[in-house]
Amino acid sequence: MATAEDVRTIALALPETEEKLAWGIPTFRVKGKIFASLADDDTSVGVKCPVEERAELIASEPEKFFIRPGHDDNFAWVRVRLAALDDTAELRDILHDSWRQAAPRRLAEGFPDGVAEG
């Protein structure tokens, strides 16, 4: 099971990422753009997800992925229940994908899998 501390550790290891409190919750940003946010109870993390892919993702694993109706409806965002993740490797993949969606092209191209080499 992944934890809020795992989210923080993985997110902050990504290039040019910073943590900033917004709306009373921790958010993780690359070059000022949010790519992840922890829920106020630390049980889930919100990440970027193309709207056209979100419904299929939620339908395929509803125990893992969800949206908050009335809040996430119009945003390219999905929430992930940390307790439902198989391990931190799965969380890492999810956060890396979200980071790549938010990062400027030159930065994302410099780190194709979302992490710096070395």
C-alpha positions as CSV (number, residue, x, y, z in Angstrom):
1,M,0.0,0.0,0.0
2,A,1.3,3.5,-0.9
3,T,1.2,6.3,1.6
4,A,1.0,10.1,1.5
5,E,4.7,10.1,2.4
6,D,5.4,7.9,-0.6
7,V,3.6,10.5,-2.8
8,R,5.7,13.3,-1.3
9,T,9.0,11.4,-1.8
10,I,8.3,10.3,-5.3
11,A,6.9,13.7,-6.5
12,L,9.7,15.7,-5.0
13,A,12.3,13.5,-6.7
14,L,11.0,14.6,-10.1
15,P,12.9,17.3,-11.9
16,E,12.1,20.9,-11.0
17,T,9.2,19.9,-8.7
18,E,8.2,21.8,-5.6
19,E,5.6,21.3,-2.9
20,K,3.2,24.2,-2.2
21,L,0.2,24.4,0.1
22,A,-3.0,25.4,-1.7
23,W,-6.6,25.2,-0.6
24,G,-5.2,23.8,2.7
25,I,-3.7,20.7,1.0
26,P,-0.2,19.9,-0.3
27,T,0.2,20.3,-4.1
28,F,3.1,19.3,-6.2
29,R,4.1,21.5,-9.1
30,V,6.5,21.4,-12.0
31,K,7.4,24.9,-13.2
32,G,4.3,26.2,-11.3
33,K,1.8,23.8,-12.8
34,I,0.1,21.4,-10.5
35,F,0.5,17.7,-11.4
36,A,-0.5,16.1,-8.1
37,S,-2.4,17.0,-4.8
38,L,-2.9,15.0,-1.7
39,A,-6.4,14.8,-0.2
40,D,-6.8,16.5,3.2
41,D,-7.1,13.1,4.8
42,D,-4.0,11.7,3.0
43,T,-6.0,8.7,1.6
44,S,-5.8,9.7,-2.0
45,V,-3.9,11.7,-4.5
46,G,-5.3,13.7,-7.5
47,V,-3.3,13.5,-10.7
48,K,-3.6,14.8,-14.2
49,C,-5.5,12.5,-16.6
50,P,-6.9,13.3,-20.0
51,V,-10.7,13.7,-19.7
52,E,-11.2,11.4,-22.7
53,E,-9.3,8.6,-20.9
54,R,-10.8,9.1,-17.4
55,A,-14.1,7.3,-17.8
56,E,-12.5,4.1,-19.1
57,L,-9.9,4.2,-16.4
58,I,-12.5,4.6,-13.6
59,A,-14.7,1.9,-15.1
60,S,-11.8,-0.6,-15.4
61,E,-10.7,-0.1,-11.7
62,P,-13.3,1.8,-9.7
63,E,-11.8,0.6,-6.4
64,K,-8.6,2.5,-7.4
65,F,-9.7,5.6,-9.5
66,F,-12.5,8.0,-9.0
67,I,-13.6,11.7,-9.3
68,R,-15.4,13.9,-6.9
69,P,-18.7,14.7,-8.7
70,G,-19.2,18.5,-9.0
71,H,-15.6,19.2,-8.4
72,D,-13.5,17.2,-10.9
73,D,-16.1,17.0,-13.7
74,N,-14.6,19.6,-16.0
75,F,-10.9,19.1,-15.3
76,A,-8.3,16.7,-16.7
77,W,-7.9,15.1,-13.3
78,V,-8.6,11.8,-11.6
79,R,-8.1,10.7,-8.0
80,V,-6.3,7.6,-6.9
81,R,-7.0,5.7,-3.6
82,L,-3.6,5.1,-2.1
83,A,-4.7,2.0,-0.3
84,A,-5.8,0.4,-3.5
85,L,-2.4,0.7,-5.2
86,D,-0.4,-2.6,-5.5
87,D,2.9,-0.9,-4.5
88,T,5.0,2.2,-4.7
89,A,6.1,1.3,-8.3
90,E,2.5,1.7,-9.4
91,L,2.3,5.1,-7.6
92,R,5.6,6.1,-9.2
93,D,4.3,5.3,-12.7
94,I,1.1,7.3,-12.0
95,L,3.0,10.3,-10.7
96,H,5.6,10.2,-13.5
97,D,2.8,10.2,-16.1
98,S,1.1,13.1,-14.4
99,W,4.4,15.0,-14.2
100,R,5.0,14.5,-17.9
101,Q,1.6,16.0,-18.7
102,A,2.3,19.2,-16.7
103,A,6.0,19.7,-17.4
104,P,7.2,22.0,-20.2
105,R,8.1,20.1,-23.4
106,R,11.8,20.8,-23.2
107,L,11.9,19.5,-19.6
108,A,9.8,16.4,-20.3
109,E,11.9,15.6,-23.4
110,G,15.0,15.8,-21.3
111,F,13.6,13.2,-18.9
112,P,11.5,10.9,-21.1
113,D,10.5,8.6,-18.4
114,G,10.0,11.5,-15.9
115,V,13.2,11.0,-13.9
116,A,16.7,12.3,-14.2
117,E,19.4,9.9,-15.0
118,G,22.4,9.4,-12.7
